[in-house]
C-alpha cells in the first residue's frame, strides 16, 4: 500500500468497481468500452480484478474512490484468461449495449467487428496468435505489461494522485518480474503524453487508431524505475 496526504493506493475490491466504472465512462470516454456504458466497463474491471494477470488499483481519500488505474502484468495472458472465463458475460453485455446504440453498432462492425469475432468467438485463437497493432515490436520473448487506463476524478486532480497510482502499478509489475510496460495515449489534448514523458516514459511509436485519431505509444522498464 502507498499512502500520502491521507490518500491510500491499494488493490481494488469488487465493491469499488461501480465507482471505477463510473469514473472511467465520465472522465476517460475514449475507445469502445466506455462508449458502451458503465455496465460493460464494470464487468471489464471486474474481470481484471479476478484475473491473475490483471491489476486494478484505487486511490482512496477516506471512503471515497478519488481515482484508479487498470492494467496487466502480461497483456496476452490476461486477454486469454478473460476470454476463457468471462466471454459469455462480456458478449451478452456488449451486444445489449450495441443494440441500444445503433450508430455505435455500425461503427463497431466497420472498425472492429472482424477482430473481435476472431478473438472472442474463437478463444483457441487467443491474443498470442495475432499481434496487437496498437503496440509495436511484439518480437520480445518475455511478457509485456500494459497500462490500460488511469483516471483521477476532476475535483481531485493536482494532488499527485495520478503519479501515485502509476508508481504503485509499476511497483507491482516489477514485483512480477516483468521488465516492459507499454501504453497508448491520444496525441492531442485528450491524451496525457506530457504526463508520461515527465514521469520517465519513452515514446516508441505512433499510429492512427480505429477511431481515426493519432495516438502515441510509450514504454518504460518498471524494474529500472524501482531500482533507482
C-alpha positions in Angstrom: 0.0 0.0 0.0 1.2 3.5 -0.8 -0.1 6.5 1.3 0.5 10.2 1.1 -1.6 13.2 2.4 -4.4 10.8 3.6 -4.6 9.2 0.1 -4.1 5.5 0.1 -3.5 3.4 -3.0 -4.4 -0.2 -2.8 -5.8 -3.1 -4.8 -9.4 -2.6 -5.7 -12.2 -4.6 -4.1 -15.2 -5.6 -6.2 -17.2 -3.1 -4.1 -15.1 -0.3 -5.6 -15.8 -1.2 -9.2 -19.1 0.6 -9.7 -17.2 3.8 -8.8 -14.2 3.0 -11.1 -16.6 2.2 -13.9 -18.4 5.5 -13.5 -15.1 7.4 -13.4 -13.9 5.6 -16.5 -17.0 6.4 -18.5 -17.3 10.0 -17.4 -13.6 11.1 -17.2 -12.0 8.9 -19.9 -14.7 8.2 -22.6 -12.2 7.3 -25.3 -12.4 3.9 -27.1 -15.1 1.3 -27.5 -15.8 0.1 -24.0 -16.5 3.5 -22.3 -18.9 4.2 -25.2 -20.8 1.0 -24.5 -21.6 2.2 -21.0 -20.9 1.8 -17.3 -22.3 -1.8 -17.1 -19.8 -3.2 -19.6 -16.9 -1.2 -18.1 -17.8 -2.6 -14.7 -17.6 -6.1 -16.0 -14.3 -5.4 -17.7 -12.8 -4.0 -14.5 -14.1 -7.0 -12.5 -12.6 -9.4 -14.9 -9.2 -7.7 -14.3 -9.6 -8.0 -10.6 -10.3 -11.7 -10.8 -7.6 -12.4 -13.3 -4.2 -13.4 -12.1 -2.7 -11.2 -14.8 -4.8 -8.1 -14.2 -4.2 -5.1 -11.9 -6.8 -2.7 -10.7 -5.7 -0.2 -8.0 -7.8 2.6 -6.4 -6.8 5.8 -4.7 -9.0 6.2 -1.6 -9.5 9.6 0.0 -11.2 8.4 3.2 -14.0 6.3 1.9 -14.2 7.9 -1.5 -12.5 6.5 -4.6 -10.6 9.5 -6.0 -9.0 7.7 -8.9 -8.0 4.3 -10.3 -5.6 2.5 -12.6 -6.2 -0.6 -14.7 -3.6 -2.7 -16.4 -1.9 -6.0 -16.7 1.3 -7.8 -15.8 1.0 -9.9 -19.1 -1.4 -8.4 -21.6 -1.7 -11.5 -23.8 -2.2 -13.9 -20.9 -4.8 -11.5 -19.4 -6.8 -11.3 -22.6 -6.7 -15.0 -23.0 -7.8 -15.6 -19.4 -10.7 -13.1 -19.7 -11.9 -14.7 -22.9 -11.9 -18.1 -21.3 -13.6 -17.1 -18.1 -15.8 -14.1 -18.9 -16.5 -14.5 -22.6 -20.3 -15.1 -22.4 -20.8 -12.3 -19.8 -18.9 -9.8 -21.9 -20.5 -10.8 -25.2 -24.0 -10.5 -23.7 -23.3 -7.1 -22.1 -21.7 -5.9 -25.3 -24.5 -7.0 -27.6 -27.1 -5.4 -25.3 -25.2 -2.1 -25.3 -24.8 -2.2 -29.1 -28.5 -2.9 -29.5 -29.5 0.4 -27.9 -26.7 2.3 -29.7 -27.2 1.6 -33.4 -24.8 4.3 -34.5 -22.1 2.7 -32.4 -23.0 -0.8 -33.7 -22.4 0.3 -37.3 -19.0 1.8 -36.3 -18.1 -1.3 -34.4 -18.9 -3.6 -37.4 -16.8 -1.4 -39.7 -13.8 -0.9 -37.5 -13.6 -3.8 -35.0 -16.1 -6.5 -35.8 -13.8 -9.0 -37.5 -11.1 -8.6 -34.9 -13.5 -9.1 -32.0 -15.2 -12.0 -33.7 -11.9 -13.8 -34.1 -10.7 -13.1 -30.6 -13.9 -13.7 -28.7 -15.8 -16.3 -30.7 -12.7 -18.4 -31.2 -10.9 -18.5 -27.8 -8.5 -21.0 -29.2 -7.1 -18.2 -31.3 -6.0 -16.2 -28.2 -4.0 -13.0 -28.1 -0.8 -14.8 -28.6 -1.7 -15.8 -32.1 -2.0 -12.3 -33.5 -0.1 -9.1 -32.6 -1.9 -6.1 -31.2 -1.4 -3.3 -33.8 -1.7 -0.7 -31.1 1.6 -1.8 -29.5 4.8 -2.0 -31.6 7.6 -4.5 -31.8 6.0 -7.7 -30.4 9.1 -9.8 -31.0 10.0 -9.7 -27.3 10.2 -13.1 -25.7 9.0 -12.0 -22.3 5.6 -10.8 -21.2 4.6 -7.3 -21.9 2.5 -5.5 -19.3 0.1 -2.8 -20.4 -1.2 0.3 -18.5 -4.7 0.4 -20.0 -6.3 3.4 -18.1 -5.5 5.8 -15.3 -8.2 8.2 -14.2 -8.4 10.8 -11.4 -11.7 12.4 -10.5 -11.8 16.0 -11.7 -12.0 17.7 -8.2 -9.1 15.6 -7.0 -6.6 16.5 -9.8 -3.4 18.4 -9.0 -2.8 16.4 -5.8 -0.3 13.9 -7.3 -2.8 11.0 -7.3 -2.2 10.0 -10.9 1.6 9.8 -10.2 0.9 7.7 -7.1 -1.3 5.3 -9.0 1.2 4.9 -11.8 4.1 4.3 -9.4 2.1 1.7 -7.4 1.2 0.0 -10.7 4.8 -0.1 -11.9 5.9 -1.5 -8.5 3.5 -4.4 -8.8 4.6 -5.1 -12.4 8.2 -5.0 -11.3 7.5 -7.4 -8.5 6.0 -9.8 -11.1 9.4 -9.9 -12.8 8.3 -8.0 -15.9 10.7 -5.5 -17.5 8.5 -3.9 -20.1 5.3 -1.9 -19.7 3.6 -0.1 -22.6 0.6 2.2 -23.1 -1.2 4.1 -25.8 -2.5 7.6 -25.3 -4.1 10.1 -27.6 -1.7 12.5 -29.3 -3.9 15.6 -28.8 -5.2 17.3 -25.7 -7.4 14.4 -24.7 -4.3 12.3 -24.1 -1.6 12.5 -21.4 1.7 12.4 -23.4 3.2 15.2 -21.3 2.4 13.4 -18.0 4.0 10.2 -19.1 7.1 11.9 -20.5 7.5 13.9 -17.3 7.4 10.6 -15.4 10.1 8.9 -17.5 8.2 7.0 -20.1 9.8 6.9 -23.6 7.8 7.4 -26.8 8.4 4.4 -29.1 5.8 4.8 -31.8 2.6 6.2 -33.1 -0.2 5.4 -35.4 -3.8 6.2 -36.3 -6.2 4.2 -34.1 -9.5 2.6 -35.2 -11.4 5.7 -34.4 -9.2 7.7 -36.8 -7.2 9.5 -34.1 -3.5 9.9 -33.9 -2.1 8.1 -30.8 1.4 7.7 -29.3 2.9 4.5 -27.8 5.1 4.8 -24.7 7.3 2.3 -22.9 9.1 2.0 -19.6 11.1 -0.6 -17.7 9.5 -0.7 -14.2 12.4 -2.7 -12.7 14.8 0.1 -13.5 12.4 2.7 -12.1 12.3 1.0 -8.8 16.0 0.2 -8.7 16.8 3.9 -8.6 
